[in-house]
Structures are given as structure tokens and as C-alpha cells.
Amino acid sequence: MPHRTPLSIVDIGSNSVRLVVYEGLSRSPTVLFNEKVLCGLGRGLATTGRLDQQAVDCAIAALTRYRALSEQAGAERVHAIATAAAREADNGNEFIKRANAALGVEVHVLSGREEAYYAAMGVNCGFSDPDGISGDLGGGSLELVDVHGENFGSGITVPLGGLRLQDMAGGSVRKARKIARNILTDVDFLQDGKKRTFYAVGGTWRSLARLHIGYKNHPLHVTHNYQMSAAQAKKFCKLVVNSKIDTISGIETVSANRRQLLPFGAVVLDELLTLMKPKNIVVSALGVREGYLYSLLDDETRHQDPLIVACEELSRLRSRSPQHAHELADWTGRAFKVFGIRETEYESRLRVASCLLADIGWRAHPEYRGKQSLNIISNAAFIGIDHPGRAYLALANYYRHEGLLEANVSPAIHQLATTRIAWRARAVGALLRVAYQYSASMPGKMGQIEFSKIGRRRFTLDIPAELDVFLGERPGRRLRQLAKLLDVDIQVRVV
């Protein structure tokens, strides 16, 4: 994207040390480079009070490499943050001095309150108007914050990170459950999360979600905005705690280094659910790093829709005419109103996003444009959208290229969509198939071509006389397909 200046964020956690190079500051951040090393800085901290020397050497080696990688990627700024392990260890200051030298910048050691704040900001970055309790499970601590949009509770940090809990419990999951229960019982605002959403943040809980996706054979392997009911999550937590982890179906989707902490993450989640009684659990792939990045944005940028921003950027990178994509969004909105197709605010966002993405597959071979668009969209690194929403966007653009027949549509994608969403995606696809016959994928015409209602189930497509040269057999056939889908009569009227 033009006018973007790459920047790096280095996150020195209790378990992993990670570098993420972003394309630039944006409401929908795009990753240029991403690498982590599981150094385990917090391992043994609960019993020794110190960072293990081998883990420190591992981290310093990684940070030295990250400095070079940031320079290679063209990052003009490097922001470095450190969390619980560096904050609490007796030799934490000594480690931070070495980290500063390795990176060439000052590492900001977050307080517990700051860590909770940035985790909540990460949830705000990844979701539209979140409402619930955010829980960021790291290696050394768990940060809990009540989140209602950008209105946060004071937040709390408790010593229940995966590595720390494993150490405190001597490796016993049963003891870990008692420790977690005793600590979480004192978090009084958990009861305020009843019937709301719990936002699960952090690598261990993402791995738990990845395992559940594999276990349930869920058709989309995207952890961000993956949702489970509270009952589903509790049942799965018990399975993880009571089973040999390597025997659970889908375990191959979780890295070997993450597996040993899954039972401890499951115990903490199970106890949280018992005390909080939320409506559902939503997994966030965005946490402290993205929250820190989000905090650097101005207020106007923060209030942009992250899904629409991402789709606009993809349109500018891949479409023949981004202006035409916006015209399609307006035109389909007017058409929906004329035909009486009601939309929620959520569905309206999805329709607009579908139109912005409608031409991103045009460089592919004609035989594969539909399938390629479906795959790119359903698996894109979007935020601010759930899995059924991804199905809407993918299906609308599949139908736009391939026609309205269901025979060749991926059944996996259909599993994600409700009947209502799938039908609206099909209606958008049918409208796009009509529109492209009159626009040749270029801007300037769609504002002149409109639908009108002339009877109970009778409509016209009104075309100015100077544009009647666009009439023909192909656009007529696509108009009839639209009429059949909507179960109405549509005639062309030259005005």
C-alpha cells in the first residue's frame, strides 16, 4: 500500500519472544513478517524468582536477530514491550539492559495494569464494539478486563499464566485446578460477565481453539473470532484435562511446544467459565501487541470499520476499479430496498464488503476465478468478522463468477452459513452478475441504472436511452436468473 511506513513490535513474553513487522499503522493491520521463539523466560520463575540463564540467552539471541530482521524489512520504528516474567524476576532489570542493547531501543516493561489495558485494546482492534470480559493468558500471568467498547474496567493481573501455573502445581493438573479456583474466586467482577462474551486471548487459548477446530472438523481453520458456547467449551476443557493430550483427534494442528500447556490453559478456562457463566467464548488472535499498535492510532482511525478498511485495501491492490466496487456497494443497497430484502446492520456490512471484494479475482484464469476468490476471501486475514460472515463474503463472490447453481459450491463453506446468510449472499452474487454486464467492470454507469417497483411482484430495470446499446442476450439471461431467484418478474425499461 502506498504511503505506508513499516514498523516492528517486539513482544518479550514469559513463554515466547516474538517479532511482528507491520506494513504500517492501519485500522486493519497487515503483517509483513512474523516470527516467534519459545524461550520460556518464565519457566521456573515461580520457584526460583529468577529468569533461567539458558532462557535469557535464547531470548537475547532472538532479539539480536529481530533487530536485523526489522532493518531488513524496512521498519523505521521498533517498539519493544516486555510482560510478567521480565517485570517480576529478581534479575529482570539485568535482562532488560541486555535486551535494550540487543535491540538498540528501550524495552518498555509493562505494569500489570498496562498489560491488561493493551490486551483489552487488542480486543477492541479485532472486534466491532466488543462487550464482555477479556482474558489474556500468557506464560506468567492472566490479565482480566471488563470491556464495553473502549470503556474498560480497571482490570486485574493474576499469577495464572500457563508456565507459572505448571510450576506452582508441580506439573499436577489437579493441583493447578485448586490454585486457579482459589485465585479466581477473589476476582469479584467476573460475575458481571454473566450472559456476556468471554474473549479468550493468548497463545495457549488459541492453541486450545485450534485443537477444538481439528477435533470438531470445523471447515475453517481460522482461530480469530472462532466461537464456542460456554457448554461446548466446558465439555472440551474436561476432555483436554482428562485425556492423554497426544491422543485427542486434531492434536497435529498444535505445535509440540504448545501441547504441554494445553491442560493448564483448559483448567483456567474451565474455572473462569464456572465463575463467570458467559453466553459464549470468542477467541481473539489479537492481544497486547495489536493493542499497543491500536493505541498509536488517532481517534478517527480507531473508529473506522476494520472489515471495510481491509476490503477497501484489497480492492485497491487487486481490483480493476476500486471506485466501481464502491458504486456496486451503493447500487446493491438500493436494489435490496426496492426488492424488499431486509438487512440487519451486520448483514449490510457483509454486503458492502462483498462488493468491495467482487473483482479481486479478475487476473485468475476464467475457469478458476470463483474458486480462487472463495478460497482467498474465506481464509483472508480479516478482523471484525465472524466465521458465518466469512462464508457470506466468499459465497457472494463465488456466485458472482460461477453462477447461481449450487452443485459446485464447497459444502464446507455452506456449513458456516445460516440459511438466511447463504440466501443473501446468493442474492448479492446474482445482482453483481447483472451489474457487470452494464459496467464492463469500470465506474460511471451504475448510478444511471436502477430497479423500480411497478406492481406487487413486478419490477423494472430502468436504463437511460443513451445506454440501451448495453442491452443484449447475456445481460437479459442474467436478469432472468435474478428474477427467478427472487421469485418476481423483472422487465427492462428504457427511460
N, C-alpha and C positions, 0 to 999 in steps of 0.2 A: 504494500500500500504506500502511496506517495506521502511525503511529509511525516513519516513515522521514524522515530529515533529509538533503536533497540535499547533496552535496559535489562539488567540482571537482578535477580533476587536470590540470595544465598540464605538458606534456612538450616541452621545448625540445631537439630533436634536431639532428643535423648536417645533415639534409635537410629534415625537416618540423618545424613548430611546431604542436602540437595541443592542443585543449581537449576534455576529456570531462567532462560533468556526469553524475554517477550519482545514481540515485534515493535511494541510501543505502548504508550498509555492509551487505553481504549475502554469503553464500557463493556466490550466483549473481548477480553484479552486473548491474543493469539500467541501460541508458544513457538518460538524458533528452535529452541534446544532445551532438552530436559534430561538431567542425569541425577541419580542418587547413589549413595554408598551407605550400606547399613553398617555403620561403625559401632553402634551400641554404646555410645558415651555414657548412658545412664545405667548400664548393667553393673550391678554390684554397689551402686551408689547408696541404696537404702541400708546396706550393712556396713560399708566402709566409710561413707561420707565423702569419697573422693572419686574423681574420674579415673578410670583404668588407663594406665600408661599406653598399653597397646591400642586401645580405642582412640586415645588422644593422637597418637602417631598416625593412625589411619585417617582421622579427621583432618589433620594438618596436611597430609599428602593430598587428600581430596580438595582441600581449599586452595592449595598451590596450583593444582590442575584447573580448578574452576576460574581462577584469575586469568590464566592463559586462554581458556575457552571463551571467557567473556570478551577479552580483547579480540580474539579471532572472529567472534560473531558480530563485532562492531558495536558492542554495548558501550554507550558513553557514560552510563552511570551504573554503579554496583551498590545495591542496598543489601546489607547483611544483618540478619537477626538471629538471636540465639534464645533458646527457651529453657525449660526447667532444669536440665542437667547442669548447664553452664551457670545458671543462676544460683543453684543450691550447693554445688560442690565446694569443699574446702579449697581445692586447687583450681576453682573456676576462673579466678582472676588471672592466674598464671597461664591457663589455657587461652583465655581471650587475648592476652598480649601476643601470644604466638599466632593466633588466628588473625589478628589485625595485621601482623607483619606478612603473613602468607597471602592475604587478600589485597593488601595495600589500601584498605579502607577501615574505618572504625566499625566494629561489630556492635550493634545495639542489643544489649541483653534486656529482653522484655521482662517486666514485672509480671506477676501472676495476673493482675488486673488488665494489663496491656495485652497479654496473651489471650485472655478471654474476649477482650474488646475486638481484636483483629480477627479472631475466629468468627465472631458474630458478624463482622463486616464482610468476611468471606461468604457467609450465608446470604447476606444482602446482595453481594455481587452475583451469586449464582442463581438466585430465585427472584421472581417478581413478587414483591410485597409479602415476605415470609411472616408467618405468625406461629410461634411455638417456642420451644426451648432448644437451643443449640448446645450440643455436647461435642467437644473436640478431644478425642482420646489420643494422646501422644505416648511416647515411651515412658515419660516421667510423671506426667500429670494429666488430669482431666479438667477441662475448663467448661463450666456450665453457665449459660446466659439466657435470660428470658428475652426473646426477640419479637418485636412487633414493628415491622418495617425497620426504620432506622432509630426507633425508640428502644433502647436496651435497658434491661435491669442492671444492677451493679455488677453482677457476675461473681463467680467464685471459682477458685482453683483448689482441687483436692488431690491428694497423693495417690491417684489410682491409675497412673499410666501403666501400660502393659508390662514393660520391663520391671518397673518398680514393684508392681503387684506380684509378679512372678517371684521376685527376690524376697519380698516381705512374707510371702506364703511358703517360702522354701520349695517352690515348684508344685505345691499341692493346690489343685483347683478347688477342693473342698474348703481349705483354709482361706483361699482367695475370696470365695463367696462370703464367708463370715466377715472378712475385713471390709469388702465392698459394702455389705449391708450396714455395718456399723457406721461407716463414714457417710454413706449417702442418706441415712436416716436423719442426719442432722442438717441436711440441705432443705430448709423449710419452703423454698419457693417451688420445689418440684411439684407440689400439689396444684400449683397454678397452671400446670401443663395438661391437666385432665381434659380429655376430648380434643386436644390440640395436636400439633405435629411435633415430633421429635426429629431434629435434624442431626444426623449422625455424621460427624466429621473425623477425619484421621485415617491413616493407612491401615490400621488393624481392622477398623469397621468397614472400610472399603473392601478389604480382602474378604471379610465375612460376607459382604454383599455379593462379591464376585463368586464366592463358593455357593451361595444360595441361587444365583443365576444359573450356574452349572448344574446344581442339584435338581432344580426345577425345570431344567432345559428351556429356560426363558429365551425367546427368539432374538433378543437384542442384548449383546454383551457390552452395555454401556452402564457404568455404575452411577454416574451423576443423575440425580432425580429418579433413581430406582426406588420403588416404593413397596412396602410390605405393611399389612395390617399388624396391629400390636399382637394379635393372637398368632399370626404366622411367625412373627419374629421370635416370640417366646418359645414356640414349639421348636423352631430351628436352633435357638440357643441351647436348649436342652439336648438336642441331638448332637451338637458340636461338643458339649461338655461331657456327655456320657458315652461317646463313641471314640474309637481309635481314629484320630484325625485323618490318617492316610487312607482309610477305608471308605470315607464318605464320597459318594458319587459327585464328580466335578472338582475334586481337590487338585487335579492337574492344572486348573486355572489359577491357582495361588502359588506364588513363588515359595520355594522350600524354606527360605529365610523367614518368611512371614508365618508359616504354619504353626510353629510352636507357641505363638502368642494368641492364636485364634480362641482357644478355650478361655483364656483370661479376659479377652475382649468380650466374649459371649457372656461370661459371668457378670461383668459390669453392666452390659446392656440389659440382661435379664433382670437384674436388681433395679435398674433405673425404670424399666417398664412396670415393674411391680409397684413402685412407689408413685410414679407419675401418672400411670393409666392414660397414655396418649391415645389419640384416634389412630395414628399411623406413624410409621418410621420412614423418613425420606433420607436417602444417602446423598451427601454433598461431596463432590470431588474438589471443591474449593474450600480452603481453610485460611490459616494465618497468612500464608504468602499472598494469596489473592486478596485477602482483606487488607493487607498492608498496601498492596498496589491500588486497591479501590480507594483507600484513604487519600491517595495522592491526586485523585481526580477532583475537578471543580464540581460545584453543586449541580450545574446544568448538565454536565456529562453523566453524573451519577444517576440522574433521574431519567435518562434515556432507557428505552426498552432493549435489554441485551440481545434478545432474539432478533428483533428487527434490525438492530445495528449489525449483527453478524450476517444476516441475509443480504443486507444492503452492500456490505463489503464483498461478499461472494459474488453478488450481481455485478459489481464494478470490475471484479477481476475476471469474470468468465462470460458475462452476457454480451450479446451484440449491442444492446442498448439498455443501460440501466434506467434511463428515462422512460422507455417503453414499459419496463417492469412496473414502475410506479403507476403508469397510466392503467395497466391491467388491474392493479390493486383497487384503484378507484372505480374502474368500469365494472368489475365483478361485484363490488359492493353495491353499486346502483342496480345491477341486474338482480341480485339476491332480493333487494327490496321490492322491485317490480314483480317478481315471481312469488313473493310472499314467503321466502325461505328465511326463517328466523335464526338469528345467531346470538349466542352469548358473547360477552366481551372476549372471553377466552377463544371462542371459535372464530371471531372476527380477526384476532391476531394471527391465527393459523392461516386463514385465507390470505391475508396480506403477505405473510411470509412465503406462502406457496407461490404467489405471483412474482415476488422478488426473485425466487429461485427458478422460475419457469423456463429460463433459457440457458442455464449453466451447462447443459449437456450438448449444446449445438455442435461442438467440434468433434464429437464422437461419431463413429460410423452410424448411419441412419438405423441399421438393424439393432443397435445396442444403446441408443440414446435413452430409452425408457428405463432399461435395466440399470444402466450406469447412473442415471440420475437418482433412481430409487436407492441404490447402494450408497452413493455419496451422501445423500441427504439423511438417510436413516442412521448413518454412522458418523455424521459430522460432529465436530467438537463444539456443538451448540450448548449454550446455557439458557436458563429461563424457559425451558420447555421440558415436559414430561414425556414418557415413552409413547402414550397414545397420540400426543401431539406430533411426535416424530413420524408416526405412521400416517397421519393426515398429510403432512408435507410431502412424504415420499410417494404416497398413493396418488395425490393430485398430480404430481409431475410425471408419474408413470402413465396415468391415463392421458395426460396431455400429449405424450409421444406415441403411445401404443394403441390408443382407442379404448373403448369402454367395456370390452369383453373381459370377463373375469378369469378365463381359462389359464392365462399365463402369469397371473399375479402371484407373487410369493405368498404362500399360506402363512409363513412365519410373520410377515408384516401384518396380515389380517388379524392374527391373534392379539396384536397390541391394540387394535382399534375397536371401539364400540360400534354398534350398527349405525348410530347417529353420525359419528365422526366419519366412518367409511363412506356413507352416502354423501355427505357434504364434500368430501374430498373428490368423489366421483363427479359431483355437480360442478366443482371448480375446474376439474380436468376437461369436462365437456364444454364449458364456456371458453376455456383457453383454446381449445381446438377450433372453435368458431372464430375467436379473435384473431388468431394468427393468419387466417385466410384473408383478412381485410387489412392487415397491418404490414405484412411481409417482415415482421419482427422489428420494425422501425417505428419511432414515435410520430405523433402528429395526427393520427386518424381516429383513435378510439374515442376521443371526445365528441366526434361527429356521428357516431353510430350508437344508437340507443334502443333499448327494448321499451315497448309501451303495452299497457293492458287495454284491450278493447272489448272484452267480454269476460264471462265467468271463468272460462278456461281458454280464452283466446287472446293471443298476443301478436304483436308485430315487431320486427326488427327494422327500425326506421333508418334509411340510408339517404343522404343528400343526393340529388340528381347528378352532381358532378362526380360522385363516387360510384355510380352504377356500373362502371367498367370493371369493378371488382367482383361483380356477380358472376356466378358460374356453377358448373355441376358439382365441383368439390365442396365449396362453401355451402351449397344447398344441401348436400348429403350430411355434412356435419351439423347443420342446423336441425335437420330432421332427427338426428341422433339425440341432440339436446332435448327436442320436444318429446321424444319417446321416453327419455329418462324422467322428465318432469311430468309426463302424462298430460300434456297440453297441446294445443295447436298453435304453431308459430308460422306466420307468413312474412315475407319481405315486403316492405312498403317503401317505395321511392318517394321522398318528400322534397 
